[in-house]
Amino acid sequence: MIGLHGGMQFNGAPMGVSDQFDNFSNFTEFAYGGRLGVELRKVQVGVGLLLTEINHSYSTKLSGNLPATTLLGTHYDYSSDILNPYLFVNLVRNMGPLQLYYGLNGGPILLGTGQTQVSWSPMKSYRSTEYVPAQWGISAGLQVGARMRILKGKGPGVFVEGGARYNSAAYEMTQHDLNANMVGTYKGNGFLSFPFLVGVDYRL
């Protein structure tokens, strides 16, 4: 089976993130890719590729001489590409032209194909850009979906699929003070993602 798919993916905030970061938003992005596999009776096995992005905003709090409150207008825009090749195994149930399936997936994930950019603006009066390195990790999760064949027997079909994944690659987020000096970076403990895909495939 050979297929192409596209849709949306929701990417969660970093897990275990410091309480110095808050107001995370704008997590849903377009996702697309493809897959190649074989079906052996009631089991599907194959490889896939998912390409998407993380684009979100967050703000920081200061500690030290100033109260630990959110800075007025301090705003970070985080942007990174996601490259996620994976292996998958599905159990299938055929119901006439409709096929239901569910299973597991896993593989490497690259967060930031090159460099990850964070731009920020304290009090909305100044902008700069910081670059942090790409992060490798492991992605693993599950998926469930349904496929409807278009013709009798083998040939083309359409499918919908949803899933959930844990990704060990961590955001690397910069922190600045009121004088526009970078005071450090912080990594979370990975993040969750939830893809929803629609696609077409062909069974040989």
C-alpha positions in Angstrom: 0.0 0.0 0.0 1.3 3.4 -1.0 -0.4 6.6 0.4 -0.2 10.3 0.8 -1.9 12.3 3.6 -2.3 15.8 4.9 -4.1 17.5 7.8 -3.4 19.2 11.1 -1.3 18.5 14.1 -1.7 19.9 17.6 1.6 20.2 19.5 1.5 20.6 23.2 3.6 22.9 25.4 6.8 21.5 26.8 6.2 18.9 29.5 7.7 19.8 32.9 8.2 23.4 31.9 9.5 25.9 34.5 6.9 28.1 36.1 8.9 31.1 34.7 7.2 30.4 31.3 3.5 30.9 30.7 0.8 32.0 28.2 1.6 29.3 25.7 -0.6 29.5 22.6 -0.9 28.9 18.8 0.0 25.2 18.6 -2.0 23.8 15.7 -0.2 23.6 12.3 -0.6 21.9 8.9 0.9 18.4 8.6 1.6 16.3 5.6 3.6 13.2 4.5 3.2 9.7 3.1 3.5 6.0 3.9 4.5 2.7 2.4 3.6 -0.7 3.8 2.3 -4.2 3.3 -0.8 -6.0 4.7 -0.5 -9.5 5.9 -3.9 -10.9 6.6 -5.0 -8.8 9.6 -1.8 -6.9 10.2 -0.3 -3.9 8.5 3.4 -3.0 8.8 5.2 -0.2 7.1 7.1 3.1 7.2 5.8 6.7 7.2 6.9 10.3 7.2 5.3 13.2 8.9 6.3 16.8 8.3 4.9 19.7 10.2 5.9 22.8 12.4 5.8 24.2 15.8 4.8 27.9 15.9 3.7 29.3 19.2 4.0 32.2 21.6 5.0 32.4 25.3 6.0 34.9 27.9 8.5 34.8 30.8 8.6 36.0 34.4 11.6 37.7 36.1 13.0 36.7 39.5 15.5 38.5 41.7 15.1 42.1 42.6 11.8 42.4 40.8 8.6 40.6 41.7 8.1 37.3 39.8 5.3 38.6 37.6 4.8 38.4 33.9 6.6 41.3 32.2 4.4 43.8 30.4 4.6 43.0 26.7 7.5 40.5 27.0 6.7 38.1 24.2 8.5 35.3 22.5 7.6 33.7 19.1 9.0 30.2 18.8 9.2 28.6 15.3 10.6 25.2 14.4 10.2 22.5 11.7 9.4 18.9 12.7 10.7 15.9 10.7 9.3 12.6 11.9 10.0 9.3 10.0 8.4 6.3 11.7 7.6 2.6 11.7 4.0 1.5 12.2 2.1 -1.7 13.0 -1.7 -1.9 12.7 -4.3 -4.5 13.4 -7.1 -4.3 10.8 -10.8 -5.3 10.6 -12.4 -5.5 7.2 -16.1 -4.7 6.9 -16.9 -4.9 3.2 -15.6 -1.7 1.5 -14.7 -0.2 5.0 -11.5 -1.1 6.8 -10.9 -0.1 10.4 -7.4 -0.2 11.9 -5.5 0.7 15.0 -1.9 0.3 16.1 1.4 1.7 17.3 4.2 3.8 15.8 7.7 4.9 16.7 10.8 6.5 15.2 13.2 9.4 15.4 12.1 13.0 15.4 14.1 16.1 14.5 12.9 19.4 16.0 14.4 22.2 13.9 15.9 21.3 10.5 18.9 23.5 10.9 18.3 26.1 13.6 15.3 27.1 15.7 14.4 30.8 15.8 13.0 32.7 18.8 12.2 36.3 18.4 11.1 38.5 21.3 10.0 42.0 22.1 10.0 43.4 25.7 7.4 46.0 26.1 6.8 45.8 22.3 9.5 48.3 21.6 12.5 46.1 20.6 13.0 43.0 18.5 15.9 40.6 18.1 16.5 37.0 17.1 18.2 34.2 19.0 19.1 30.9 17.4 19.2 27.6 19.3 20.4 24.2 18.0 18.2 21.5 16.5 17.1 18.7 18.8 16.9 15.0 18.0 14.7 12.7 20.0 12.4 9.7 19.8 8.7 9.8 18.9 6.2 7.0 19.9 2.5 6.7 20.0 -0.6 5.2 18.6 -3.1 5.8 15.8 -6.6 4.8 14.8 -8.2 5.2 11.5 -10.7 4.1 8.8 -10.3 3.5 5.1 -12.9 3.3 2.4 -12.1 1.6 -0.9 -13.3 3.3 -4.1 -13.4 0.2 -6.3 -14.0 -3.5 -5.7 -10.9 -5.4 -4.7 -7.6 -3.7 -4.8 -6.9 -0.2 -6.0 -7.5 3.4 -4.7 -9.0 4.3 -1.4 -9.4 7.2 1.0 -8.7 7.2 4.8 -8.9 9.3 7.9 -6.6 8.9 10.9 -6.1 10.3 14.3 -3.4 9.7 16.9 -1.3 10.8 19.9 2.4 10.8 20.2 5.0 11.5 22.9 8.1 13.2 21.5 11.3 13.3 23.6 12.9 16.1 21.7 12.7 19.2 23.9 12.1 22.9 23.1 15.1 25.0 23.9 13.6 28.4 24.9 15.7 31.5 25.6 15.2 33.9 28.5 16.1 37.7 28.6 16.2 40.4 31.1 14.7 43.9 30.7 18.0 45.2 29.2 17.6 42.7 26.3 20.4 40.5 27.6 20.0 36.7 27.2 20.2 35.2 30.6 19.9 31.5 29.7 17.9 28.8 28.0 15.5 26.2 29.3 14.5 22.8 28.0 11.3 21.0 28.8 10.9 17.2 29.0 9.5 16.6 25.5 6.0 17.3 24.3 2.8 15.6 23.1 1.4 15.9 19.6 -2.0 14.9 18.2 -2.1 14.5 14.4 -5.4 14.3 12.4 -4.8 13.3 8.8 -6.9 12.7 5.6 -5.3 10.8 2.8 -5.5 8.7 -0.3 -3.7 5.4 -0.9 -3.4 2.6 -3.5 -3.4 -1.1 -2.8 -1.4 -3.2 -5.3 
